[in-house]
Amino acid sequence: MLPKTNEQGFFEIRLESIGGLGANLAGKMLAEAGVLWSGLNGANFSSYGSEKKGTPVKSFIRFCEPQIEIRDHSPIATPHVIGVFHEALAKMVDVTSGLVADGTVVVNSTRGFDDIRRDLRLPYGTLVTVDALGIAVEEQVKINTPMIGALLRVCPFIQPEAMEVVIRQTFATKAPHLVEANLRAFRRGYEEVHIQTVPAPAEERTFVRPAPRFGYETQLIGGVIVAGGNSLLKNVSGSRQGFLPRWEADKCIHCVACDNVCPDLCFVWEERVDKKGRKQMFLAGIDYQYCKGCLKCVEACPTAALVAERETPGFAEAHSLKHSFSFMKGGMEAWQ
């Protein structure tokens, strides 16, 4: 029944996501549909990292023929199919790592194939795109069900009817009022896909497991912390779930309500003179490097000067106003 398998007889799927998008549940539902309704043996487990919303998450699914037992419970390194729930993950995670030469990548995106292949470093293989976020927003669900629909297009051994049964059973207990909406999102994800295949070269790429940066032979002496526990230099755009705040300066009254609720100090302020000649702090812009798209500022703004904007490639970079940290000038010497 399986279209291809590795040397152990497994067909393997890896889902790359961030916390809060439902990849863990998607992996469970895929495994359940394959085992209970398609007659396969299967296993599913996830890697949560720090188990909080906005951090990278991986979900692993293995399938094999009924006569084969699954005794391997290690993370999937060389998958046949990869599902990318959030494009921005490619900035900090090698989401296509280990993909077999004729493998398939399913991406939640509205961009063109060439742009996605460049950013994902995917010169060949099958690329499937689906606007899972757009579907989820319209149906008022998470993006996991439309992503499952797109994944089933490249996993023909699982029938859509079987997955619909699993979705009904899953959401009947979790959120009965969302059963029909998730079914619609799943069907749209299955139908509204775009597929492009680029033949792999004669020589298949070989997977080399990346070595850790520091080991027992290369570890720095003296317990040096090479990655400080702060976000001063970190770009948290990978944690945004598709939306960010857009600032409309003409509506802003500089009341600081947005800054009071912002957990990451994204707002940039500067001192100016008001109409009465008094020195005041005025909002100058947003530093999107630190914005993780929680939209608390949108909820707090009393004048609708901040509105939720669906993120498009390049928007944050074009509209970001950088903080000026004077104590960072001169490198590490400034800390001494």
Solvent accessible surface area in square Angstrom, and as a share of the most:
residue,aa,sasa,rsa
1,M,132,0.59
2,L,22,0.11
3,P,73,0.46
4,K,71,0.30
5,T,63,0.37
6,N,34,0.17
7,E,164,0.74
8,Q,90,0.40
9,G,13,0.12
10,F,6,0.03
11,F,3,0.01
12,E,7,0.03
13,I,0,0.00
14,R,10,0.04
15,L,0,0.00
16,E,3,0.02
17,S,0,0.00
18,I,1,0.01
19,G,10,0.09
20,G,32,0.31
21,L,10,0.05
22,G,16,0.15
23,A,3,0.03
24,N,35,0.18
25,L,36,0.18
26,A,0,0.00
27,G,0,0.00
28,K,107,0.45
29,M,2,0.01
30,L,0,0.00
31,A,11,0.08
32,E,58,0.26
33,A,0,0.00
34,G,0,0.00
35,V,55,0.32
36,L,115,0.57
37,W,122,0.43
38,S,18,0.12
39,G,43,0.41
40,L,4,0.02
41,N,49,0.25
42,G,27,0.26
43,A,20,0.16
44,N,40,0.20
45,F,58,0.24
46,S,26,0.17
47,S,49,0.31
48,Y,84,0.32
49,G,66,0.64
50,S,73,0.47
51,E,131,0.59
52,K,126,0.53
53,K,152,0.65
54,G,12,0.12
55,T,25,0.14
56,P,54,0.34
57,V,11,0.06
58,K,59,0.25
59,S,0,0.00
60,F,5,0.02
61,I,0,0.00
62,R,6,0.02
63,F,0,0.00
64,C,0,0.00
65,E,38,0.17
66,P,74,0.47
67,Q,144,0.64
68,I,51,0.26
69,E,109,0.49
70,I,28,0.14
71,R,193,0.71
72,D,32,0.16
73,H,122,0.54
74,S,54,0.35
75,P,90,0.56
76,I,5,0.02
77,A,22,0.17
78,T,47,0.27
79,P,0,0.00
80,H,10,0.04
81,V,4,0.02
82,I,0,0.00
83,G,0,0.00
84,V,0,0.00
85,F,1,0.00
86,H,20,0.09
87,E,40,0.18
88,A,16,0.13
89,L,1,0.01
90,A,18,0.14
91,K,130,0.55
92,M,86,0.38
93,V,32,0.18
94,D,72,0.37
95,V,2,0.01
96,T,6,0.03
97,S,31,0.20
98,G,16,0.15
99,L,4,0.02
100,V,40,0.23
101,A,4,0.03
102,D,83,0.43
103,G,1,0.01
104,T,16,0.09
105,V,0,0.00
106,V,0,0.00
107,V,0,0.00
108,N,19,0.10
109,S,8,0.05
110,T,93,0.54
111,R,52,0.19
112,G,42,0.40
113,F,49,0.20
114,D,110,0.57
115,D,54,0.28
116,I,0,0.00
117,R,22,0.08
118,R,150,0.55
119,D,51,0.26
120,L,4,0.02
121,R,142,0.52
122,L,1,0.01
123,P,85,0.53
124,Y,28,0.10
125,G,4,0.03
126,T,22,0.13
127,L,0,0.00
128,V,0,0.00
129,T,7,0.04
130,V,1,0.00
131,D,45,0.23
132,A,0,0.00
133,L,21,0.11
134,G,7,0.07
135,I,2,0.01
136,A,3,0.03
137,V,74,0.43
138,E,116,0.52
139,E,25,0.11
140,Q,147,0.65
141,V,22,0.13
142,K,116,0.49
143,I,8,0.04
144,N,3,0.02
145,T,0,0.00
146,P,0,0.00
147,M,0,0.00
148,I,0,0.00
149,G,0,0.00
150,A,0,0.00
151,L,0,0.00
152,L,3,0.02
153,R,88,0.32
154,V,28,0.16
155,C,0,0.00
156,P,87,0.55
157,F,19,0.08
158,I,2,0.01
159,Q,103,0.46
160,P,32,0.20
161,E,116,0.52
162,A,10,0.08
163,M,0,0.00
164,E,39,0.17
165,V,51,0.29
166,V,0,0.00
167,I,0,0.00
168,R,104,0.38
169,Q,94,0.42
170,T,19,0.11
171,F,18,0.08
172,A,52,0.41
173,T,118,0.68
174,K,129,0.55
175,A,16,0.12
176,P,89,0.56
177,H,151,0.67
178,L,52,0.26
179,V,17,0.10
180,E,84,0.38
181,A,10,0.07
182,N,3,0.02
183,L,0,0.00
184,R,111,0.40
185,A,0,0.00
186,F,1,0.01
187,R,97,0.35
188,R,66,0.24
189,G,0,0.00
190,Y,57,0.22
191,E,116,0.52
192,E,74,0.33
193,V,19,0.11
194,H,121,0.54
195,I,83,0.42
196,Q,57,0.25
197,T,87,0.51
198,V,49,0.28
199,P,113,0.71
200,A,37,0.29
201,P,55,0.35
202,A,108,0.84
203,E,124,0.56
204,E,122,0.55
205,R,88,0.32
206,T,116,0.68
207,F,69,0.29
208,V,119,0.69
209,R,170,0.62
210,P,103,0.65
211,A,90,0.70
212,P,108,0.68
213,R,187,0.68
214,F,59,0.25
215,G,30,0.29
216,Y,200,0.76
217,E,137,0.62
218,T,83,0.48
219,Q,95,0.42
220,L,78,0.39
221,I,166,0.84
222,G,73,0.70
223,G,66,0.63
224,V,82,0.47
225,I,141,0.72
226,V,75,0.43
227,A,80,0.62
228,G,48,0.46
229,G,90,0.86
230,N,98,0.50
231,S,48,0.31
232,L,36,0.18
233,L,139,0.69
234,K,112,0.47
235,N,78,0.40
236,V,22,0.13
237,S,5,0.03
238,G,3,0.02
239,S,16,0.10
240,R,3,0.01
241,Q,50,0.22
242,G,10,0.09
243,F,57,0.24
244,L,0,0.00
245,P,3,0.02
246,R,80,0.29
247,W,57,0.20
248,E,38,0.17
249,A,58,0.45
250,D,132,0.68
251,K,92,0.39
252,C,24,0.14
253,I,104,0.53
254,H,49,0.22
255,C,61,0.37
256,V,56,0.32
257,A,26,0.20
258,C,11,0.06
259,D,35,0.18
260,N,119,0.61
261,V,60,0.34
262,C,18,0.11
263,P,65,0.41
264,D,39,0.20
265,L,124,0.62
266,C,6,0.04
267,F,7,0.03
268,V,17,0.10
269,W,49,0.17
270,E,75,0.34
271,E,108,0.48
272,R,99,0.36
273,V,92,0.53
274,D,31,0.16
275,K,210,0.89
276,K,158,0.67
277,G,53,0.51
278,R,129,0.47
279,K,147,0.62
280,Q,76,0.34
281,M,99,0.44
282,F,36,0.15
283,L,2,0.01
284,A,23,0.18
285,G,6,0.06
286,I,3,0.02
287,D,2,0.01
288,Y,8,0.03
289,Q,33,0.15
290,Y,17,0.06
291,C,8,0.05
292,K,76,0.32
293,G,16,0.15
294,C,56,0.33
295,L,39,0.19
296,K,97,0.41
297,C,9,0.05
298,V,38,0.22
299,E,147,0.66
300,A,34,0.26
301,C,24,0.15
302,P,88,0.55
303,T,47,0.27
304,A,55,0.42
305,A,2,0.01
306,L,6,0.03
307,V,38,0.22
308,A,51,0.40
309,E,46,0.21
310,R,80,0.29
311,E,47,0.21
312,T,74,0.43
313,P,90,0.57
314,G,43,0.41
315,F,26,0.11
316,A,7,0.05
317,E,117,0.53
318,A,81,0.63
319,H,106,0.47
320,S,31,0.20
321,L,73,0.36
322,K,118,0.50
323,H,46,0.21
324,S,97,0.62
325,F,65,0.27
326,S,80,0.52
327,F,105,0.44
328,M,52,0.23
329,K,144,0.61
330,G,65,0.62
331,G,41,0.39
332,M,140,0.62
333,E,117,0.52
334,A,47,0.36
335,W,140,0.49
336,Q,183,0.82
